[in-house]
């Protein structure tokens, strides 16, 4: 008995996931380049070079790319691509396997991508996550304001801002950022616990509301420092 070929639709889906995964890997490399550029410009501050004012742009780009979470997205697409690849190989090697196996594999791949929301999480847990995020943002906002001010000074070329002012400005930004991150650490941990539970509940059919209650309890313990 000869082998068979998988339908074109699942092969096209496999190729799309592979291309998207590679694109997010490139985005991850770009994020690392922005971080390296920021470090390099900060090192050049001592030379009083006008190029030192590029550090806010590099840092802003790095933070925007980090917000997009390219590493997580690349891993998701890689997982979905490998799942489809294995399903196609099994389908072509086992002639008795029904076509529904490919549909199920495609559904599992979409769930791995978190592309289709099955249901919405309750309002109470989404509000709690939002409160944690806003409070954490409040702690790091002074550093973000300092970064915005420095970036505006570099772009507008304020004459009273000289290259030798960059070192103190960098020091102020680093101190504000480090202090904000330290104060927001519990809030960030709690928001992460809630986000994971919400994401699982909204995208995985096996999740239940009891898992949301457990996540709420763990988030409260994280806020209390336990």
C-alpha positions as CSV (number, residue, x, y, z in Angstrom):
1,X,0.0,0.0,0.0
2,X,1.5,3.4,-1.1
3,X,1.8,6.5,1.0
4,X,-0.5,9.4,0.7
5,X,0.0,13.2,0.7
6,X,-1.4,15.5,3.3
7,X,-3.9,18.1,2.0
8,X,-2.6,21.4,0.8
9,X,-4.4,23.5,3.5
10,X,-2.4,22.0,6.3
11,X,0.8,22.2,4.4
12,X,0.2,25.9,3.8
13,X,-0.6,26.3,7.5
14,X,2.7,24.6,8.4
15,X,4.6,27.0,6.1
16,X,2.9,30.0,7.6
17,X,3.8,29.0,11.1
18,X,7.4,28.3,10.1
19,X,7.7,31.7,8.5
20,X,6.1,33.5,11.4
21,X,8.4,31.8,13.8
22,X,11.5,32.8,11.9
23,X,10.2,36.4,11.7
24,X,9.8,36.5,15.5
25,X,13.3,35.1,15.9
26,X,14.6,38.0,13.8
27,X,12.6,40.3,16.0
28,X,14.3,38.8,19.0
29,X,17.7,39.4,17.5
30,X,16.7,43.0,16.8
31,X,15.8,43.4,20.4
32,X,19.2,42.2,21.5
33,X,20.8,44.6,19.0
34,X,18.9,47.5,20.5
35,X,20.1,46.4,24.0
36,X,23.7,46.3,22.7
37,X,23.3,49.7,21.1
38,X,22.0,51.1,24.4
39,X,24.9,49.7,26.3
40,X,27.4,51.0,23.7
41,X,26.1,54.5,23.8
42,X,26.0,54.5,27.6
43,X,29.7,53.5,27.6
44,X,30.5,56.4,25.2
45,X,29.0,58.9,27.6
46,X,32.4,59.5,29.2
47,X,33.8,60.7,25.8
48,X,31.2,63.5,25.7
49,X,30.2,62.5,22.2
50,X,27.0,63.8,20.7
51,X,26.2,60.2,19.8
52,X,25.6,59.5,23.4
53,X,22.2,61.0,23.1
54,X,21.2,57.9,21.0
55,X,20.8,55.9,24.2
56,X,17.2,56.9,24.8
57,X,16.2,55.8,21.3
58,X,17.9,52.4,21.7
59,X,16.4,51.9,25.1
60,X,12.9,52.9,23.9
61,X,13.1,50.6,21.0
62,X,14.3,47.8,23.2
63,X,11.4,48.2,25.6
64,X,8.9,48.3,22.8
65,X,10.2,45.1,21.4
66,X,10.3,43.5,24.8
67,X,6.7,44.4,25.2
68,X,5.9,42.4,22.1
69,X,7.5,39.3,23.8
70,X,9.2,38.0,20.6
71,X,10.8,35.1,22.5
72,X,7.4,33.8,23.7
73,X,5.8,34.3,20.3
74,X,8.7,32.5,18.5
75,X,8.4,29.6,20.9
76,X,4.6,29.3,20.3
77,X,5.0,29.3,16.5
78,X,7.8,26.8,16.8
79,X,5.6,24.5,18.9
80,X,2.7,24.9,16.5
81,X,4.9,24.2,13.5
82,X,6.4,21.1,15.0
83,X,3.0,19.8,16.0
84,X,1.7,20.2,12.4
85,X,4.9,18.7,11.0
86,X,4.5,15.6,13.2
87,X,0.8,15.3,12.3
88,X,1.6,15.5,8.6
89,X,4.3,12.9,8.9
90,X,2.0,10.5,10.8
91,X,-0.9,11.1,8.4
92,X,1.3,10.2,5.4
93,X,2.9,7.2,7.0
94,X,-0.4,5.7,8.3
95,X,-3.0,5.2,5.5
96,X,-5.7,4.2,8.0
97,X,-5.5,7.5,9.9
98,X,-8.7,9.6,9.3
99,X,-8.6,13.1,7.9
100,X,-10.1,14.3,11.2
101,X,-6.7,13.7,12.8
102,X,-5.3,16.6,10.7
103,X,-8.2,18.9,11.8
104,X,-7.5,18.0,15.4
105,X,-3.8,18.8,15.0
106,X,-4.6,22.1,13.4
107,X,-6.9,23.0,16.3
108,X,-4.2,22.0,18.9
109,X,-1.7,24.2,16.9
110,X,-4.1,27.2,17.0
111,X,-4.5,26.7,20.8
112,X,-0.7,26.7,21.2
113,X,-0.6,30.0,19.4
114,X,-3.4,31.4,21.6
115,X,-5.0,32.6,18.4
116,X,-8.7,31.9,19.2
117,X,-10.3,32.8,22.5
118,X,-12.7,30.1,23.6
119,X,-14.3,32.2,26.3
120,X,-13.7,35.3,28.4
121,X,-12.4,35.3,31.9
122,X,-14.6,36.7,34.6
123,X,-14.5,40.4,35.2
124,X,-13.3,40.2,38.8
125,X,-10.0,38.6,37.9
126,X,-9.3,40.8,34.9
127,X,-9.9,43.9,37.1
128,X,-7.5,42.5,39.7
129,X,-4.8,42.0,37.1
130,X,-5.4,45.5,35.7
131,X,-5.0,47.0,39.2
132,X,-1.7,45.1,39.7
133,X,-0.4,46.3,36.3
134,X,-1.4,49.9,36.9
135,X,0.3,50.0,40.3
136,X,3.4,48.5,38.9
137,X,3.4,51.0,36.1
138,X,3.0,53.8,38.7
139,X,6.3,52.7,40.3
140,X,8.3,52.7,37.0
141,X,6.6,55.8,35.5
142,X,9.2,58.3,36.9
143,X,11.9,56.4,35.1
144,X,9.8,56.5,31.9
145,X,9.3,60.2,32.3
146,X,13.0,60.7,32.6
147,X,13.6,58.6,29.5
148,X,11.0,60.6,27.6
149,X,12.6,63.9,28.7
150,X,16.0,62.7,27.6
151,X,14.7,61.5,24.2
152,X,12.9,64.8,23.6
153,X,16.1,66.7,24.5
154,X,18.1,64.6,22.0
155,X,15.5,65.0,19.2
156,X,14.8,68.7,19.6
157,X,18.5,69.5,20.3
158,X,17.9,71.7,23.3
159,X,21.0,73.9,23.4
160,X,21.2,74.0,27.2
161,X,21.6,70.1,27.3
162,X,25.2,69.3,26.7
163,X,26.9,66.0,26.1
164,X,28.5,66.0,29.6
165,X,25.0,66.2,31.1
166,X,24.3,62.7,29.8
167,X,26.2,60.9,32.6
168,X,24.1,62.3,35.4
169,X,20.9,61.8,33.4
170,X,21.8,58.2,32.8
171,X,22.5,57.8,36.5
172,X,19.2,59.3,37.5
173,X,17.3,57.1,35.0
174,X,19.1,53.9,36.2
175,X,18.3,54.8,39.9
176,X,14.7,55.5,39.2
177,X,14.3,52.4,37.1
178,X,16.0,50.1,39.6
179,X,13.9,51.6,42.4
180,X,10.7,51.2,40.5
181,X,11.4,47.6,39.5
182,X,12.3,46.8,43.1
183,X,9.1,48.3,44.4
184,X,6.9,46.7,41.7
185,X,8.4,43.2,42.0
186,X,5.5,41.8,44.0
187,X,2.9,43.4,41.8
188,X,4.6,42.0,38.7
189,X,4.7,38.5,40.1
190,X,1.0,38.7,41.0
191,X,0.1,40.0,37.6
192,X,2.1,37.2,36.0
193,X,0.2,34.6,38.0
194,X,-3.2,36.1,37.1
195,X,-2.2,36.4,33.4
196,X,-1.2,32.8,33.1
197,X,-4.4,31.6,34.7
198,X,-6.5,34.0,32.5
199,X,-4.7,32.9,29.4
200,X,-5.2,29.2,30.1
201,X,-8.9,29.7,30.9
202,X,-9.6,31.7,27.8
203,X,-7.7,29.6,25.3
204,X,-7.8,26.0,26.7
205,X,-11.0,24.1,27.0
206,X,-9.7,22.0,29.8
207,X,-9.3,25.0,32.2
208,X,-11.9,25.6,34.9
209,X,-12.9,28.5,37.1
210,X,-11.5,26.7,40.1
211,X,-8.1,27.3,38.6
212,X,-8.8,31.1,38.5
213,X,-9.7,31.0,42.2
214,X,-6.4,29.2,43.0
215,X,-4.5,31.8,40.9
216,X,-6.2,34.6,42.8
217,X,-5.1,33.0,46.1
218,X,-1.5,32.7,44.9
219,X,-1.5,36.2,43.6
220,X,-2.7,37.5,47.0
221,X,0.0,35.6,48.7
222,X,2.6,37.0,46.3
223,X,1.4,40.5,47.1
224,X,1.8,39.8,50.8
225,X,5.3,38.5,50.2
226,X,4.6,34.9,51.2
